[in-house]
Amino acid sequence: MFSKETYITRRAELKKLVRSGVVLLFGNNDSPANYPANCYYPFRQDSTFLYYFGLNRDGLVGVIDIDEGTETLVGNDIDIEDIVWFGSVDSVSDMAAKTGVAATAPMKQLQAICNEALRRNRQVHFLPPYRHDTMIQIFDLLGIHPSQQKEAASMELIKAVVNMRSKKEPQEIEEIEKACAIGYKMHTTAMRLTKPGLTEKFIGGQVDGVAASYGSKVSFATIFTQHGEIMHGIPRWDELESGRLVLCDAGAENRNNYCSDNTRTYPVNGKFTQRQLEIYSIVEACHDYVLEVAKPRVKYKDVHLAVCRLMTDRLKELGLMKGDTDEAVTAGAHAMFLPHGLGHMMGMDVHDMEGLGQVYVGFDDETRPSEQFGTNALRMGRKLEEGFVVTDEPGIYFIPDLIDDWKAKGLHKDFINYDLLETYKDFGGIRIEDDLLVTADGCRFLGEERIPYHPKDVEDYMANN
């Protein structure tokens, strides 16, 4: 939790941006894994509630009455039976004092607060809910059916929250750096342990254990797989095989709920083959090229397309692509190899604020999402601003089903050498990812220690650790 003044200042700015009405910011409740008393652990608070109130306890709602100038923390104090099982915790009034809120109320009073606002025809602002218990609560409070809540969510509140959370404060950047430090330990643990004969599950479990021991949890489900061509390849019971590549996409969420997100790809036996190096060097060059072109007032969509052109040029050198580079990228032929976007916003959510609507987070009136395959998976396209944190994650993938599908349809045959591509069906995929902070005149990678990714550094680390 940051200082009390941080949250007071944030809520004051939110009031200015939203201007009028009653704002409801729902915290999360415990979420049962398979029966009521066995909840997912650790508890994860809603990120926007955390941003404005900083309180990491379940069963809370923040009410901000902009017109009346009041703020209320709504929630029930725990009873003696809870204390027996979980220990003593701060009262709701004590928590309110920590975050600079003067008034508190039990949860049963929230209905009366909402009823009074509706009776006076005042606007009640809420964000799009993503948990079904919150949807039911909104239905009870406001009479809006869950199927209609996404459309009924307050556009003023969404835009205000996106405006504020997009630009990271110095103290937030420090927290992300701490998460990156844990991410370094996670990834280097995986690199150190990887060898033929161990299972993907074993290495993935070790990676998750590092996150749990140094932070709060993983920032998303760890990807550790020899099938790097599968975008979200969770660890299987498959044994690691010499000669294959393994892709590790993993991140930490630190104790203050800020995230890291990195990807590394490396040989199971610690030595790249020549063919692996040829593809790896292209991804490496694309990853590093972002440092040259990403800066304030540059659209991240343009950075993405610049990377796609570089990738196409290099794939042409190997004979996998052909034709005019600009025409190939405009047509979307490059998406055979890169079917996702260059990156996404990052902060307290590893896909920061995605639940508010990606079109509001990663795009604006000037830059709209694409409907073209591959580019339509770009989550971040709008102009960069100082203080943004985005991921830089180019990749090259050889997806057998996609190769067969496009080849059968005759797609982009003027740009793709399908005969040569057939010989890469067993290759897998490569991705290299780091977290990028946009600075006043450019950008830099976050994390004091860089997880090895240059080929020689990778081989040396795996051989000597």
C-alpha positions as CSV (number, residue, x, y, z in Angstrom):
1,M,0.0,0.0,0.0
2,F,1.3,3.5,-0.9
3,S,0.8,6.5,1.4
4,K,-2.6,7.7,2.3
5,E,-2.1,10.9,0.3
6,T,-1.6,8.8,-2.9
7,Y,-5.1,7.5,-2.7
8,I,-6.7,10.8,-1.6
9,T,-5.0,12.5,-4.6
10,R,-6.1,9.8,-7.0
11,R,-9.7,9.9,-5.9
12,A,-9.7,13.7,-6.2
13,E,-8.5,13.5,-9.8
14,L,-11.1,10.9,-10.5
15,K,-13.8,13.2,-9.3
16,K,-12.6,15.9,-11.6
17,L,-12.6,13.6,-14.6
18,V,-16.0,12.0,-14.0
19,R,-17.5,15.4,-12.9
20,S,-20.8,14.2,-11.3
21,G,-22.8,11.3,-10.0
22,V,-22.1,8.4,-7.7
23,V,-19.1,6.1,-8.4
24,L,-19.2,2.5,-7.2
25,L,-15.9,0.7,-7.2
26,F,-16.3,-2.9,-6.3
27,G,-13.6,-4.8,-4.6
28,N,-13.5,-8.6,-5.1
29,N,-14.8,-11.3,-2.9
30,D,-13.1,-14.6,-2.2
31,S,-13.5,-17.0,-5.1
32,P,-14.2,-20.7,-4.2
33,A,-12.1,-23.2,-6.1
34,N,-14.3,-26.2,-5.7
35,Y,-16.4,-25.6,-2.5
36,P,-17.1,-22.5,-0.4
37,A,-14.4,-22.9,2.2
38,N,-11.6,-23.7,-0.3
39,C,-10.9,-20.5,-2.0
40,Y,-8.3,-19.6,-4.6
41,Y,-5.2,-18.4,-2.8
42,P,-3.8,-15.8,-2.5
43,F,-6.8,-13.5,-2.6
44,R,-6.6,-11.1,-5.5
45,Q,-8.2,-7.7,-5.1
46,D,-9.7,-5.8,-8.1
47,S,-7.0,-3.7,-9.6
48,T,-9.0,-0.5,-10.0
49,F,-10.2,-0.7,-6.4
50,L,-6.6,-1.2,-5.3
51,Y,-5.6,1.8,-7.4
52,Y,-8.0,4.2,-5.7
53,F,-8.2,2.6,-2.2
54,G,-5.2,0.4,-1.8
55,L,-7.0,-2.0,0.5
56,N,-6.4,-5.8,0.0
57,R,-9.3,-7.3,1.8
58,D,-12.3,-9.1,0.4
59,G,-15.9,-7.8,0.6
60,L,-15.4,-4.1,0.2
61,V,-17.0,-1.4,-2.0
62,G,-15.8,2.2,-2.4
63,V,-18.5,4.8,-2.9
64,I,-17.6,8.2,-4.2
65,D,-20.4,10.8,-4.2
66,I,-18.9,13.5,-6.5
67,D,-21.7,16.0,-6.1
68,E,-21.9,15.7,-2.3
69,G,-18.2,15.5,-2.0
70,T,-18.3,12.4,0.2
71,E,-16.5,9.1,0.2
72,T,-17.6,5.9,2.0
73,L,-15.9,2.6,2.5
74,V,-18.6,-0.1,2.6
75,G,-18.0,-3.5,4.1
76,N,-18.7,-5.7,7.1
77,D,-16.3,-6.2,10.0
78,I,-15.3,-9.8,10.5
79,D,-16.9,-11.7,13.5
80,I,-15.3,-13.8,16.2
81,E,-15.7,-17.0,14.2
82,D,-13.7,-15.6,11.3
83,I,-11.0,-14.4,13.8
84,V,-10.7,-17.9,15.1
85,W,-9.9,-19.3,11.7
86,F,-8.1,-16.4,10.1
87,G,-6.8,-14.2,12.9
88,S,-7.6,-10.6,13.7
89,V,-7.7,-8.0,11.0
90,D,-8.3,-4.2,10.9
91,S,-11.9,-3.0,11.2
92,V,-13.5,-1.3,8.2
93,S,-13.1,2.0,10.0
94,D,-9.4,1.4,10.5
95,M,-9.0,0.5,6.9
96,A,-10.9,3.6,5.8
97,A,-8.6,5.8,7.9
98,K,-5.5,4.2,6.3
99,T,-6.8,5.3,2.8
100,G,-8.1,8.7,3.8
101,V,-11.8,7.9,3.7
102,A,-13.9,9.5,6.5
103,A,-17.1,7.5,6.4
104,T,-17.9,3.8,6.6
105,A,-21.0,1.7,6.3
106,P,-22.0,-2.0,6.5
107,M,-22.7,-3.8,3.3
108,K,-26.5,-3.9,3.9
109,Q,-26.5,0.0,3.7
110,L,-25.2,0.0,0.1
111,Q,-28.7,-0.8,-1.2
112,A,-30.1,2.3,0.5
113,I,-27.3,4.4,-1.0
114,C,-28.1,3.2,-4.5
115,N,-31.8,3.5,-4.0
116,E,-31.5,7.1,-3.0
117,A,-29.3,7.9,-6.0
118,L,-31.8,6.2,-8.3
119,R,-34.7,8.0,-6.7
120,R,-33.0,11.4,-7.4
121,N,-32.2,10.3,-11.0
122,R,-28.5,10.6,-10.4
123,Q,-26.1,8.7,-12.5
124,V,-24.5,5.7,-10.8
125,H,-21.1,4.9,-12.4
126,F,-19.7,1.4,-12.4
127,L,-17.0,-0.4,-14.4
128,P,-17.7,-3.5,-16.5
129,P,-17.8,-6.4,-14.1
130,Y,-15.9,-9.6,-14.8
131,R,-16.9,-11.7,-11.8
132,H,-20.3,-13.2,-11.6
133,D,-20.9,-12.5,-7.9
134,T,-20.3,-8.8,-8.7
135,M,-22.7,-9.0,-11.6
136,I,-25.4,-10.4,-9.3
137,Q,-24.6,-7.6,-6.8
138,I,-25.1,-4.9,-9.4
139,F,-28.3,-6.6,-10.5
140,D,-29.6,-6.5,-6.9
141,L,-28.4,-2.9,-6.4
142,L,-29.4,-1.3,-9.7
143,G,-31.7,-3.7,-11.4
144,I,-29.5,-4.1,-14.4
145,H,-29.4,-7.6,-15.8
146,P,-25.9,-9.1,-16.1
147,S,-26.3,-9.5,-19.8
148,Q,-26.7,-5.7,-20.1
149,Q,-24.1,-4.6,-17.6
150,K,-21.2,-4.3,-20.0
151,E,-23.2,-1.8,-22.2
152,A,-24.5,0.0,-19.1
153,A,-21.1,0.5,-17.6
154,S,-20.1,4.2,-17.3
155,M,-18.1,5.4,-20.3
156,E,-17.1,8.5,-18.3
157,L,-15.6,6.2,-15.5
158,I,-13.9,3.9,-17.9
159,K,-12.2,6.7,-19.7
160,A,-11.2,8.4,-16.5
161,V,-9.7,5.2,-15.1
162,V,-7.8,4.4,-18.3
163,N,-6.5,8.0,-18.5
164,M,-5.1,7.8,-14.9
165,R,-3.8,4.2,-14.8
166,S,-2.1,4.4,-18.2
167,K,0.6,6.8,-17.0
168,K,2.6,5.1,-14.3
169,E,3.7,7.1,-11.3
170,P,7.4,6.8,-10.2
171,Q,6.3,4.7,-7.2
172,E,4.4,2.4,-9.6
173,I,7.5,2.0,-11.8
174,E,9.5,1.1,-8.7
175,E,6.9,-1.7,-8.0
176,I,7.1,-3.0,-11.5
177,E,10.9,-3.1,-11.2
178,K,10.5,-5.2,-8.1
179,A,8.2,-7.6,-10.0
180,C,10.8,-7.7,-12.8
181,A,13.4,-8.7,-10.2
182,I,11.3,-11.7,-9.2
183,G,10.7,-12.4,-12.9
184,Y,14.5,-12.6,-13.4
185,K,14.7,-15.2,-10.7
186,M,11.8,-17.2,-12.2
187,H,13.3,-17.2,-15.7
188,T,16.9,-17.9,-14.7
189,T,15.7,-20.7,-12.5
190,A,14.0,-22.3,-15.5
191,M,17.1,-21.8,-17.7
192,R,19.3,-23.3,-15.0
193,L,17.1,-26.4,-14.5
194,T,16.2,-27.1,-18.1
195,K,17.8,-30.3,-19.4
196,P,16.6,-33.4,-21.3
197,G,14.5,-35.9,-19.4
198,L,12.8,-33.5,-17.0
199,T,9.1,-32.7,-17.7
200,E,7.6,-29.4,-18.7
201,K,5.4,-29.7,-15.6
202,F,8.4,-29.9,-13.3
203,I,10.1,-26.8,-14.7
204,G,6.8,-24.9,-14.8
205,G,6.2,-25.8,-11.1
206,Q,9.6,-24.6,-10.1
207,V,9.0,-21.3,-11.9
208,D,5.6,-20.8,-10.1
209,G,7.3,-21.6,-6.8
210,V,9.8,-18.8,-7.2
211,A,7.0,-16.3,-7.7
212,A,5.2,-17.6,-4.6
213,S,8.3,-17.4,-2.5
214,Y,9.3,-13.9,-3.5
215,G,6.1,-12.2,-4.3
216,S,2.4,-12.7,-4.2
217,K,1.8,-15.0,-7.1
218,V,2.4,-15.5,-10.8
219,S,0.9,-12.6,-12.9
220,F,-0.7,-15.1,-15.3
221,A,-0.6,-18.9,-15.8
222,T,3.0,-19.8,-16.6
223,I,3.7,-21.0,-20.2
224,F,6.5,-23.5,-20.4
225,T,6.4,-25.7,-23.5
226,Q,8.4,-27.3,-26.3
227,H,5.5,-26.4,-28.5
228,G,6.4,-22.7,-28.8
229,E,4.1,-22.4,-31.8
230,I,1.1,-22.7,-29.4
231,M,0.6,-19.1,-28.0
232,H,-0.6,-20.2,-24.6
233,G,1.1,-23.6,-24.2
234,I,0.7,-24.6,-20.6
235,P,3.2,-27.1,-19.2
236,R,2.5,-30.7,-20.0
237,W,3.8,-34.0,-18.7
238,D,6.0,-34.2,-21.8
239,E,9.7,-34.9,-21.2
240,L,12.1,-32.3,-22.5
241,E,14.0,-33.5,-25.6
242,S,17.5,-32.7,-26.7
243,G,17.6,-30.7,-29.9
244,R,14.2,-29.0,-29.3
245,L,13.5,-25.4,-28.1
246,V,11.5,-24.6,-25.1
247,L,9.6,-21.4,-24.6
248,C,9.0,-19.9,-21.2
249,D,6.5,-17.0,-20.8
250,A,6.2,-16.1,-17.2
251,G,5.8,-13.2,-14.8
252,A,5.5,-12.3,-11.2
253,E,3.0,-10.3,-9.3
254,N,4.7,-8.7,-6.3
255,R,3.3,-8.1,-2.9
256,N,1.8,-4.8,-3.9
257,N,0.2,-6.4,-6.9
258,Y,2.3,-5.0,-9.7
259,C,3.3,-7.4,-12.5
260,S,6.1,-8.4,-14.8
261,D,5.9,-10.3,-18.0
262,N,8.9,-11.8,-19.9
263,T,9.5,-14.6,-22.4
264,R,12.6,-16.4,-23.3
265,T,13.2,-19.3,-25.7
266,Y,16.2,-21.5,-25.5
267,P,17.5,-25.0,-26.5
268,V,16.7,-27.8,-24.1
269,N,20.3,-29.1,-24.4
270,G,21.9,-25.6,-24.0
271,K,23.1,-25.3,-27.6
272,F,21.3,-23.7,-30.5
273,T,21.4,-25.5,-33.9
274,Q,22.2,-23.4,-36.9
275,R,18.6,-23.5,-38.1
276,Q,17.4,-22.4,-34.7
277,L,19.9,-19.6,-34.6
278,E,18.8,-18.3,-38.0
279,I,15.2,-17.8,-36.8
280,Y,16.2,-16.8,-33.3
281,S,18.4,-14.0,-34.6
282,I,15.5,-12.5,-36.5
283,V,13.3,-12.4,-33.4
284,E,16.3,-11.0,-31.4
285,A,16.8,-8.2,-34.0
286,C,13.1,-7.3,-33.9
287,H,13.0,-7.3,-30.1
288,D,16.0,-4.9,-30.0
289,Y,14.7,-2.7,-32.8
290,V,11.8,-1.6,-30.7
291,L,14.3,0.3,-28.5
292,E,15.2,2.4,-31.5
293,V,11.7,3.4,-32.7
294,A,9.4,3.4,-29.6
295,K,9.1,6.9,-28.1
296,P,6.4,9.4,-27.0
297,R,4.0,10.5,-29.7
298,V,4.8,7.4,-31.9
299,K,1.9,5.0,-32.4
300,Y,2.6,1.6,-31.1
301,K,0.8,0.2,-34.1
302,D,3.5,1.8,-36.2
303,V,6.2,0.3,-34.1
304,H,4.4,-3.1,-34.6
305,L,4.3,-2.7,-38.3
306,A,8.0,-1.5,-38.4
307,V,8.9,-4.8,-36.7
308,C,6.8,-6.7,-39.1
309,R,8.6,-5.2,-42.0
310,L,12.0,-6.0,-40.5
311,M,10.9,-9.5,-39.8
312,T,9.7,-9.9,-43.4
313,D,13.0,-8.6,-44.8
314,R,14.9,-11.1,-42.7
315,L,12.6,-14.0,-43.6
316,K,13.0,-13.2,-47.3
317,E,16.8,-13.6,-46.8
318,L,16.1,-17.2,-45.6
319,G,13.8,-17.8,-48.5
320,L,10.7,-18.2,-46.4
321,M,9.1,-15.0,-47.7
322,K,9.3,-13.3,-51.0
323,G,8.0,-10.3,-53.0
324,D,7.7,-6.7,-51.9
325,T,8.0,-6.2,-48.2
326,D,5.6,-3.3,-47.8
327,E,3.0,-5.1,-50.0
328,A,3.4,-8.3,-48.0
329,V,2.9,-6.6,-44.6
330,T,0.0,-4.5,-45.9
331,A,-1.7,-7.8,-47.2
332,G,-1.0,-9.4,-43.8
333,A,1.2,-12.2,-45.1
334,H,3.6,-11.8,-42.2
335,A,0.9,-13.0,-39.8
336,M,1.7,-16.6,-40.9
337,F,4.8,-16.1,-38.7
338,L,3.6,-13.5,-36.2
339,P,-0.2,-13.9,-35.6
340,H,-0.3,-11.6,-32.6
341,G,0.5,-8.0,-31.7
342,L,3.8,-6.6,-30.6
343,G,2.6,-5.9,-27.0
344,H,0.1,-4.7,-24.5
345,M,-0.1,-2.3,-21.6
346,M,1.1,-3.6,-18.3
347,G,0.8,-2.6,-14.6
348,M,-1.3,-4.1,-11.9
349,D,-2.9,-6.3,-14.6
350,V,-0.5,-8.1,-16.8
351,H,-2.8,-7.1,-19.7
352,D,-3.4,-3.8,-17.9
353,M,-7.0,-2.7,-17.7
354,E,-8.1,-5.2,-20.4
355,G,-11.3,-5.8,-18.5
356,L,-12.4,-2.2,-19.1
357,G,-12.4,-2.8,-22.8
358,Q,-9.3,-3.2,-24.9
359,V,-10.6,-0.6,-27.5
360,Y,-10.4,2.0,-24.7
361,V,-7.1,0.9,-23.3
362,G,-5.0,0.3,-26.4
363,F,-6.8,2.5,-29.0
364,D,-8.3,5.9,-29.4
365,D,-10.3,8.0,-31.9
366,E,-7.2,8.3,-34.1
367,T,-6.0,4.7,-33.9
368,R,-8.6,2.0,-34.3
369,P,-8.2,-1.8,-34.1
370,S,-7.6,-3.8,-37.2
371,E,-9.9,-6.6,-38.5
372,Q,-7.0,-8.2,-40.4
373,F,-5.8,-11.6,-39.1
374,G,-2.8,-11.2,-36.9
375,T,-3.0,-7.4,-36.7
376,N,-6.4,-7.8,-35.1
377,A,-4.6,-9.4,-32.1
378,L,-2.7,-6.2,-31.5
379,R,-3.8,-5.0,-28.0
380,M,-1.9,-1.7,-28.0
381,G,-1.9,0.6,-31.0
382,R,-2.3,4.2,-29.8
383,K,0.3,6.9,-29.4
384,L,2.8,6.2,-26.7
385,E,3.1,8.7,-23.8
386,E,5.8,9.1,-21.2
387,G,5.0,6.8,-18.3
388,F,3.4,4.1,-20.3
389,V,4.6,0.5,-19.7
390,V,4.1,-1.8,-22.6
391,T,5.5,-5.2,-23.5
392,D,7.8,-5.8,-26.5
393,E,7.3,-9.4,-27.6
394,P,7.9,-10.2,-31.2
395,G,7.9,-13.9,-32.2
396,I,8.2,-16.3,-35.1
397,Y,6.0,-19.4,-35.1
398,F,5.6,-22.3,-37.4
399,I,2.0,-23.5,-36.8
400,P,1.3,-26.7,-38.9
401,D,-2.5,-26.2,-39.0
402,L,-2.1,-22.6,-40.1
403,I,0.4,-23.6,-42.8
404,D,-2.0,-26.2,-44.1
405,D,-5.0,-23.9,-44.0
406,W,-3.4,-21.0,-45.9
407,K,-1.6,-23.3,-48.3
408,A,-4.9,-25.1,-49.2
409,K,-6.7,-21.7,-49.7
410,G,-3.8,-20.3,-51.7
411,L,-3.4,-17.4,-49.4
412,H,-0.5,-15.0,-49.9
413,K,1.3,-17.4,-52.3
414,D,3.0,-14.4,-53.8
415,F,4.7,-13.7,-50.5
416,I,5.2,-17.1,-48.8
417,N,7.4,-19.9,-50.0
418,Y,5.2,-22.8,-49.0
419,D,7.6,-25.5,-50.3
420,L,10.3,-24.3,-47.9
421,L,7.8,-23.6,-45.1
422,E,6.8,-27.3,-45.2
423,T,10.2,-28.2,-43.9
424,Y,9.7,-26.1,-40.8
425,K,6.6,-27.7,-39.5
426,D,8.4,-29.4,-36.7
427,F,10.4,-26.3,-35.6
428,G,8.0,-24.9,-32.9
429,G,8.1,-21.2,-32.1
430,I,10.3,-18.4,-30.7
431,R,9.3,-15.4,-28.7
432,I,11.4,-12.9,-26.8
433,E,9.6,-10.5,-24.4
434,D,10.6,-7.7,-22.1
435,D,8.7,-4.8,-20.3
436,L,9.2,-1.4,-21.8
437,L,8.9,2.0,-20.0
438,V,8.3,5.0,-22.3
439,T,10.5,7.8,-21.1
440,A,10.6,11.5,-22.1
441,D,12.6,11.0,-25.2
442,G,12.6,7.2,-25.9
443,C,12.2,4.0,-23.9
444,R,14.0,1.5,-21.7
445,F,13.6,-2.0,-20.5
446,L,12.4,-2.5,-17.0
447,G,14.3,-4.7,-14.6
448,E,17.8,-4.1,-13.3
449,E,19.0,-7.5,-14.3
450,R,18.4,-8.6,-17.9
451,I,17.3,-12.2,-18.3
452,P,19.9,-13.6,-20.8
453,Y,18.5,-13.6,-24.4
454,H,21.5,-13.0,-26.8
455,P,22.4,-16.5,-28.0
456,K,25.9,-16.6,-26.6
457,D,24.6,-15.3,-23.2
458,V,21.9,-17.9,-23.2
459,E,24.4,-20.7,-24.0
460,D,26.9,-19.5,-21.4
461,Y,24.3,-19.1,-18.7
462,M,22.9,-22.6,-19.3
463,A,26.4,-24.1,-19.4
464,N,27.7,-22.4,-16.2
465,N,24.8,-22.3,-13.8
